[in-house]
């Protein structure tokens, strides 16, 4: 390997965005990836049967389509295409009865009864201003602030626990369940502060940009980033596991798309004791248990309207969602878990042979769980889609250990790079105006363990690259 200006360790969306950002500034960039294929959480494989393409981790991409980092890259020039389902999100309250998040605010509000006007005013209002909202939320340390009014308004509403908003602000079951299902993406007890913010952001993006999937699979996003990097003269080397930054080619900067545990393993000796101690105290969050299915036909939903929903939240009422997520936060496995389902073939039929379908789903489990949740997940699907199991041609199961084996950043099955509770929401991984920098002036962090956190938005890598350019020229 030749000497370069920057070495990026890890080729997840943040590592690749960081590499492209530096390459566009004229830097010679080398990306090293331990796996046989670039992408990190953006990989798509035939996990079940030939011809059925399943997203191994990330599958639905409202943050990617809204992110300033991705919008600035214009990856459609590399062939990336996104497909939108007829409805971004469905949430069955009981078999045959559902609430929907439509792109259209009025259509959504019409299904929320007495809470419709409040939803349209708050969530719909944020959706209309989604560009400024995302600029403020995903780039919170920008000086001057990119969207101070929107950020303040979002923070004032989003700081509350979801349970408090459902108790004091919303009056009917449909809106309470819809918000709880959205907020549960935080993988936290819904009684914790800030969980409403996750629900508001995802709901607003559903109205503002939709919840699309990448045509051909999430791997298409990684492939487009790699293609852009190579067009700029950058290199990507796979199958190259880095064990120490001291063994890397000579470079002005090293960017680590790694969580604190891996950072300490490859670069811990470069840091003073106080900084090492902060990384050692980093807390990982709950894990996921994931199942993919190859189906002989569409899911037989009791509510036929769910057939057009790209994403479906299976848990039932808001109290059921609260109970399920609270059980996981306390180290238990709920009998009826919150199951996040993606029907990618509802928007992208190319993922499966003609007439067939793929289905993607996970539930939250305690960190490092070894419990097989296949049956509870399938029972939740059967609850709202009787006869589902009769459509199954094959299934593929990944518990927390398998998730981590596939992508070392998913420690204990945590797909967000660490807990996003209030204690680590701003201190990612340390409380700093430049959390992407380390005490070593040549080593930088760019994973989802840095601000603004988990999700396929690339902003951790983008901000890390901007920090490098600011400090090193």
VMD Tcl script that draws the C-alpha trace (Angstrom):
set ca {
  {0.00 0.00 0.00}
  {1.38 3.38 -0.98}
  {1.54 6.43 1.25}
  {-1.59 8.60 1.09}
  {-3.03 11.74 2.64}
  {-5.72 9.93 4.64}
  {-6.54 6.38 5.66}
  {-10.13 5.56 6.58}
  {-10.58 2.38 8.61}
  {-14.05 0.93 8.03}
  {-16.33 1.35 5.02}
  {-19.73 1.92 6.55}
  {-21.74 4.91 5.29}
  {-19.87 7.28 7.59}
  {-16.43 6.02 6.59}
  {-17.28 6.22 2.89}
  {-18.80 9.71 3.16}
  {-15.70 10.88 5.05}
  {-13.47 9.40 2.34}
  {-15.43 11.01 -0.50}
  {-15.50 14.38 1.28}
  {-11.70 14.35 1.65}
  {-11.18 13.12 -1.90}
  {-13.33 15.94 -3.25}
  {-11.00 18.33 -1.41}
  {-8.08 16.87 -3.34}
  {-6.77 14.41 -0.75}
  {-5.44 10.98 -1.71}
  {-7.62 8.58 0.32}
  {-7.33 4.88 1.10}
  {-10.24 2.99 2.74}
  {-9.48 -0.30 4.49}
  {-12.34 -2.73 5.23}
  {-12.05 -6.00 7.16}
  {-15.02 -7.61 5.43}
  {-14.93 -8.97 1.90}
  {-17.32 -6.26 0.70}
  {-17.56 -2.55 1.42}
  {-20.65 -1.09 3.04}
  {-20.76 -1.95 6.74}
  {-24.47 -1.75 7.54}
  {-25.26 -1.13 3.86}
  {-24.92 -4.65 2.56}
  {-27.43 -6.72 0.63}
  {-27.13 -10.49 0.22}
  {-29.09 -13.54 -0.90}
  {-29.59 -14.70 2.67}
  {-32.41 -17.18 2.03}
  {-32.75 -18.44 -1.55}
  {-31.20 -17.55 -4.91}
  {-32.85 -14.48 -6.40}
  {-34.08 -13.11 -3.05}
  {-32.01 -10.06 -2.07}
  {-32.19 -9.08 1.60}
  {-30.74 -6.04 3.35}
  {-28.51 -7.41 6.08}
  {-28.87 -4.34 8.32}
  {-30.23 -0.94 7.25}
  {-33.15 -1.09 4.84}
  {-35.29 2.10 4.81}
  {-33.62 5.46 4.21}
  {-35.47 8.66 5.17}
  {-32.29 10.01 6.80}
  {-30.17 9.29 3.74}
  {-32.50 11.10 1.36}
  {-32.73 14.08 3.75}
  {-29.12 14.26 4.95}
  {-27.11 17.31 3.84}
  {-24.11 14.99 3.38}
  {-25.88 12.69 0.94}
  {-27.83 15.44 -0.83}
  {-24.59 17.24 -1.54}
  {-23.06 14.17 -3.20}
  {-25.75 13.63 -5.83}
  {-25.20 9.87 -5.95}
  {-27.80 9.43 -8.66}
  {-24.90 10.19 -11.04}
  {-23.43 6.85 -9.91}
  {-26.69 5.08 -10.68}
  {-28.30 5.15 -7.22}
  {-32.08 5.02 -7.40}
  {-34.58 5.17 -4.56}
  {-38.08 3.69 -4.64}
  {-41.02 4.88 -2.54}
  {-43.82 2.59 -1.36}
  {-47.40 3.75 -1.69}
  {-47.46 4.44 2.07}
  {-44.35 5.09 4.17}
  {-45.64 3.46 7.35}
  {-48.50 1.37 8.64}
  {-49.21 0.53 12.29}
  {-51.95 -2.00 13.02}
  {-53.70 -1.34 16.31}
  {-55.54 -4.64 16.19}
  {-56.13 -7.22 13.45}
  {-57.90 -5.40 10.61}
  {-57.57 -1.90 12.11}
  {-54.54 0.30 11.42}
  {-53.25 3.84 11.52}
  {-51.05 5.18 8.71}
  {-48.31 7.73 8.18}
  {-48.89 9.04 4.66}
  {-46.67 11.42 2.75}
  {-49.69 13.72 2.73}
  {-50.17 15.43 6.10}
  {-53.92 15.86 5.68}
  {-54.42 12.18 4.86}
  {-52.48 11.24 7.98}
  {-54.37 13.69 10.18}
  {-57.70 12.37 8.88}
  {-56.95 9.01 10.52}
  {-56.04 10.49 13.90}
  {-59.43 11.73 15.10}
  {-59.24 14.55 17.65}
  {-55.43 14.52 17.48}
  {-55.34 15.17 13.75}
  {-55.09 18.95 14.02}
  {-52.25 18.77 16.55}
  {-50.38 16.25 14.39}
  {-50.75 18.43 11.30}
  {-49.56 21.51 13.20}
  {-46.53 19.96 14.93}
  {-45.34 16.99 12.85}
  {-46.70 18.33 9.58}
  {-45.15 21.71 10.28}
  {-41.74 20.12 10.88}
  {-42.21 18.10 7.70}
  {-42.80 21.24 5.65}
  {-39.52 22.66 7.00}
  {-37.63 19.37 6.80}
  {-34.49 20.82 5.18}
  {-33.93 23.30 7.99}
  {-34.98 20.76 10.61}
  {-32.44 18.20 9.38}
  {-29.71 20.83 9.06}
  {-30.16 21.75 12.71}
  {-30.61 18.23 14.12}
  {-27.93 16.43 12.11}
  {-25.36 19.25 12.36}
  {-25.95 20.46 15.92}
  {-22.48 21.97 16.47}
  {-22.45 24.13 13.35}
  {-21.42 27.72 14.03}
  {-23.37 29.79 13.35}
  {-26.35 27.47 13.94}
  {-27.88 26.43 10.63}
  {-31.54 26.58 11.69}
  {-31.83 27.96 15.22}
  {-35.60 28.50 15.26}
  {-36.44 25.05 13.92}
  {-33.90 23.42 16.23}
  {-35.28 25.19 19.30}
  {-38.87 24.30 18.35}
  {-37.91 20.69 17.73}
  {-36.00 20.47 21.00}
  {-38.85 21.99 23.01}
  {-41.26 19.33 21.74}
  {-38.83 16.43 21.40}
  {-37.23 16.60 24.86}
  {-40.24 14.95 26.52}
  {-40.64 11.24 27.18}
  {-43.08 9.64 24.76}
  {-45.15 8.37 27.67}
  {-45.65 11.94 28.92}
  {-46.72 13.23 25.50}
  {-49.17 10.36 25.10}
  {-50.60 11.02 28.54}
  {-50.90 14.80 28.49}
  {-50.89 15.96 24.86}
  {-52.55 13.26 22.75}
  {-56.09 12.11 23.39}
  {-56.82 9.06 21.24}
  {-55.27 5.67 20.58}
  {-54.30 6.07 16.88}
  {-51.97 9.06 17.39}
  {-50.59 7.64 20.64}
  {-49.71 4.33 18.95}
  {-48.27 6.03 15.86}
  {-45.97 8.22 17.97}
  {-44.95 5.33 20.23}
  {-44.05 3.16 17.23}
  {-41.96 5.94 15.72}
  {-40.24 6.74 19.02}
  {-39.39 3.08 19.57}
  {-36.75 3.42 16.84}
  {-34.67 5.00 19.63}
  {-34.28 1.52 21.20}
  {-34.93 3.02 24.63}
  {-37.52 2.86 27.39}
  {-40.22 5.20 26.05}
  {-40.40 6.79 29.49}
  {-36.97 8.31 28.92}
  {-36.44 11.96 27.94}
  {-35.75 12.73 24.28}
  {-37.62 9.70 22.90}
  {-40.36 11.94 21.50}
  {-37.70 13.70 19.42}
  {-36.92 10.48 17.53}
  {-40.61 10.02 16.76}
  {-41.05 13.62 15.63}
  {-37.99 13.50 13.36}
  {-38.99 10.26 11.65}
  {-42.61 11.35 11.35}
  {-41.62 14.72 9.87}
  {-39.33 13.02 7.36}
  {-42.15 10.67 6.39}
  {-44.12 13.74 5.34}
  {-41.18 15.71 3.98}
  {-39.19 13.16 1.98}
  {-40.83 9.75 2.51}
  {-39.34 6.46 3.68}
  {-37.76 5.00 0.53}
  {-35.66 1.90 -0.11}
  {-32.68 1.69 -2.47}
  {-33.45 -0.11 -5.71}
  {-31.60 -3.41 -5.68}
  {-30.88 -3.19 -1.96}
  {-29.06 -0.93 0.48}
  {-25.77 -2.18 -0.99}
  {-26.54 0.17 -3.89}
  {-25.82 3.15 -1.63}
  {-22.43 1.79 -0.64}
  {-21.64 0.88 -4.26}
  {-22.44 4.44 -5.36}
  {-20.17 5.89 -2.67}
  {-17.33 3.55 -3.65}
  {-17.79 4.45 -7.31}
  {-17.62 8.17 -6.50}
  {-14.50 7.68 -4.37}
  {-12.72 5.73 -7.11}
  {-13.66 8.35 -9.69}
  {-11.79 10.83 -7.50}
  {-8.70 8.64 -7.34}
  {-9.43 7.02 -3.98}
  {-8.88 3.36 -3.17}
  {-10.97 0.80 -1.29}
  {-9.25 -2.37 -0.11}
  {-11.47 -5.10 1.37}
  {-10.41 -8.12 3.38}
  {-7.88 -5.96 5.22}
  {-8.35 -6.07 9.00}
  {-6.54 -3.27 10.83}
  {-5.10 -4.28 14.20}
  {-3.07 -1.15 14.92}
  {-2.90 2.34 13.46}
  {0.87 2.06 13.77}
  {0.84 -0.48 10.93}
  {-1.03 1.73 8.48}
  {0.56 3.44 5.49}
  {2.02 6.86 6.21}
  {-0.79 9.45 6.17}
  {-1.56 12.93 7.41}
  {-4.82 11.72 8.98}
  {-6.37 8.43 10.06}
  {-10.17 8.32 10.35}
  {-11.68 5.44 12.30}
  {-15.21 4.34 11.39}
  {-15.16 2.25 14.56}
  {-16.95 2.27 17.90}
  {-14.97 3.05 21.09}
  {-14.18 -0.59 21.82}
  {-12.47 -1.03 18.46}
  {-10.86 2.41 18.66}
  {-9.17 1.43 21.91}
  {-7.99 -1.83 20.38}
  {-6.27 -0.21 17.39}
  {-5.27 3.21 18.73}
  {-5.63 3.20 22.53}
  {-1.91 3.64 23.13}
  {-2.01 6.94 21.22}
  {-4.30 8.58 23.80}
  {-3.75 9.95 27.26}
  {-5.31 8.13 30.19}
  {-8.25 10.51 30.67}
  {-9.47 10.14 27.08}
  {-8.98 6.37 27.17}
  {-11.07 6.26 30.32}
  {-13.92 8.07 28.60}
  {-13.91 5.59 25.74}
  {-13.75 2.68 28.18}
  {-16.90 3.97 29.89}
  {-18.84 4.10 26.62}
  {-22.16 2.29 26.99}
  {-23.60 0.14 24.23}
  {-27.36 -0.11 23.86}
  {-29.86 -2.90 23.41}
  {-29.40 -5.31 20.54}
  {-31.60 -6.56 17.75}
  {-32.74 -10.01 16.70}
  {-33.38 -10.07 12.96}
  {-35.20 -12.46 10.62}
  {-35.43 -12.37 6.82}
  {-37.96 -14.40 4.85}
  {-38.39 -15.47 1.27}
  {-42.15 -15.52 0.66}
  {-44.27 -17.31 -1.92}
  {-46.62 -14.32 -2.05}
  {-47.44 -11.06 -0.27}
  {-48.03 -10.98 3.47}
  {-51.74 -11.82 4.08}
  {-52.54 -8.81 6.25}
  {-55.90 -8.74 8.02}
  {-55.99 -5.08 7.00}
  {-55.39 -5.11 3.21}
  {-54.20 -1.51 3.34}
  {-50.96 -2.65 4.94}
  {-49.92 -4.30 1.66}
  {-48.82 -0.91 0.33}
  {-46.86 0.11 3.43}
  {-43.11 -0.09 3.03}
  {-42.61 -0.25 6.80}
  {-44.99 -1.74 9.37}
  {-44.73 -1.38 13.15}
  {-46.14 -4.51 14.77}
  {-46.88 -4.07 18.45}
  {-50.50 -2.96 18.77}
  {-51.44 -0.12 21.09}
  {-49.17 2.48 22.67}
  {-49.24 0.74 26.09}
  {-48.09 -2.47 24.39}
  {-45.20 -0.60 22.77}
  {-44.23 0.98 26.08}
  {-44.33 -2.37 27.86}
  {-42.26 -4.13 25.18}
  {-39.50 -1.50 25.07}
  {-39.43 -1.17 28.88}
  {-38.95 -4.92 29.22}
  {-35.95 -4.85 26.87}
  {-34.43 -1.85 28.67}
  {-34.67 -3.83 31.92}
  {-32.95 -6.88 30.44}
  {-36.03 -8.97 29.67}
  {-37.46 -10.49 26.50}
  {-41.08 -9.45 25.88}
  {-43.54 -12.13 24.88}
  {-45.05 -9.68 22.40}
  {-42.10 -7.61 21.17}
  {-42.14 -4.44 19.13}
  {-41.41 -5.79 15.63}
  {-40.22 -3.47 12.88}
  {-41.13 -4.97 9.49}
  {-40.00 -3.84 6.04}
  {-41.77 -4.96 2.86}
  {-39.05 -3.85 0.44}
  {-40.70 -5.56 -2.53}
  {-43.75 -3.32 -2.07}
  {-41.57 -0.56 -3.54}
  {-38.84 -2.54 -5.30}
  {-40.06 -5.77 -6.92}
  {-36.54 -6.43 -8.26}
  {-35.57 -7.85 -4.86}
  {-37.36 -11.16 -5.52}
  {-38.35 -13.42 -8.45}
  {-41.59 -12.54 -10.21}
  {-44.58 -13.01 -7.92}
  {-42.41 -13.64 -4.87}
  {-41.55 -11.29 -2.00}
  {-38.93 -10.62 0.64}
  {-39.68 -9.62 4.20}
  {-37.25 -8.05 6.69}
  {-37.91 -7.69 10.42}
  {-36.25 -7.27 13.77}
  {-37.17 -6.84 17.39}
  {-35.17 -5.30 20.20}
  {-33.50 -7.57 22.74}
  {-31.18 -7.00 25.71}
  {-27.58 -6.30 24.82}
  {-25.77 -9.51 23.86}
  {-28.91 -11.65 24.15}
  {-28.65 -15.31 23.18}
  {-32.41 -15.95 23.18}
  {-33.98 -17.10 19.89}
  {-36.81 -14.62 19.16}
  {-37.93 -16.19 15.88}
  {-41.17 -17.55 17.32}
  {-42.25 -14.33 19.15}
  {-41.54 -12.33 15.98}
  {-43.52 -14.66 13.76}
  {-46.35 -14.80 16.27}
  {-46.62 -11.00 16.14}
  {-46.80 -11.16 12.35}
  {-49.40 -13.96 12.49}
  {-51.41 -11.87 14.96}
  {-51.95 -9.21 12.29}
  {-51.53 -11.43 9.20}
  {-53.13 -14.86 9.82}
  {-51.63 -17.47 7.53}
  {-48.28 -15.72 7.20}
  {-46.26 -18.85 7.96}
  {-47.92 -20.63 5.04}
  {-46.22 -18.14 2.68}
  {-42.70 -18.76 4.02}
  {-40.33 -20.48 1.59}
  {-37.19 -19.95 3.69}
  {-35.97 -17.85 6.59}
  {-32.61 -16.52 7.76}
  {-31.99 -15.63 11.41}
  {-29.40 -13.30 12.93}
  {-29.16 -12.74 16.68}
  {-26.85 -10.18 18.32}
  {-23.77 -12.40 18.02}
  {-24.37 -12.95 14.31}
  {-24.95 -9.22 13.77}
  {-21.64 -8.43 15.45}
  {-19.83 -11.16 13.51}
  {-21.12 -9.62 10.28}
  {-20.23 -6.06 11.31}
  {-17.88 -5.60 14.28}
  {-19.34 -2.16 15.00}
  {-22.65 -3.79 16.03}
  {-21.34 -4.72 19.46}
  {-23.77 -7.00 21.28}
  {-26.26 -6.46 18.47}
  {-26.35 -2.67 19.02}
  {-26.86 -1.25 15.51}
  {-26.56 2.42 16.57}
  {-22.94 2.48 17.76}
  {-23.92 2.98 21.40}
  {-26.90 3.95 23.51}
  {-28.56 7.24 22.51}
  {-30.06 8.04 25.89}
  {-29.79 11.56 27.28}
  {-26.39 10.86 28.83}
  {-24.82 9.97 25.49}
  {-26.97 12.00 23.13}
  {-24.56 14.97 23.13}
  {-21.45 13.30 24.56}
  {-20.70 11.10 21.55}
  {-18.20 9.75 22.47}
  {-17.10 12.70 24.64}
  {-18.57 16.12 25.38}
  {-16.68 18.40 23.01}
  {-17.16 21.05 20.34}
  {-15.16 18.74 18.06}
  {-16.04 15.19 19.17}
  {-14.61 13.75 15.93}
  {-11.07 14.76 16.99}
  {-8.94 12.85 19.50}
  {-5.93 13.88 21.61}
  {-3.72 12.55 18.82}
  {-3.74 15.31 16.16}
  {-3.61 12.77 13.34}
  {-6.38 10.40 14.54}
  {-10.08 11.18 14.09}
  {-13.33 9.31 14.74}
  {-16.15 9.09 12.20}
  {-18.50 6.28 13.28}
  {-22.06 6.53 14.59}
  {-20.53 6.67 18.08}
  {-19.89 10.34 17.27}
  {-22.39 13.13 16.70}
  {-25.09 13.10 15.46}
  {-25.39 9.35 16.15}
  {-26.91 6.31 14.49}
  {-28.66 6.09 11.16}
  {-27.70 6.11 7.49}
  {-27.06 9.83 7.06}
  {-23.28 10.03 6.69}
  {-23.08 13.14 8.84}
  {-20.65 11.59 11.34}
  {-18.22 11.01 8.49}
  {-18.94 14.35 6.87}
  {-18.29 16.24 10.10}
  {-15.15 14.22 10.78}
  {-13.80 15.06 7.32}
  {-14.60 18.74 7.78}
  {-12.76 18.65 11.10}
  {-9.74 17.09 9.38}
  {-9.73 19.74 6.67}
  {-10.12 22.55 9.19}
  {-7.25 21.33 11.33}
  {-4.86 19.97 8.72}
  {-5.64 22.11 5.70}
}
mol new
graphics top color blue
foreach p $ca { graphics top sphere $p radius 0.5 }
foreach p [lrange $ca 0 end-1] q [lrange $ca 1 end] { graphics top cylinder $p $q radius 0.2 }
display resetview
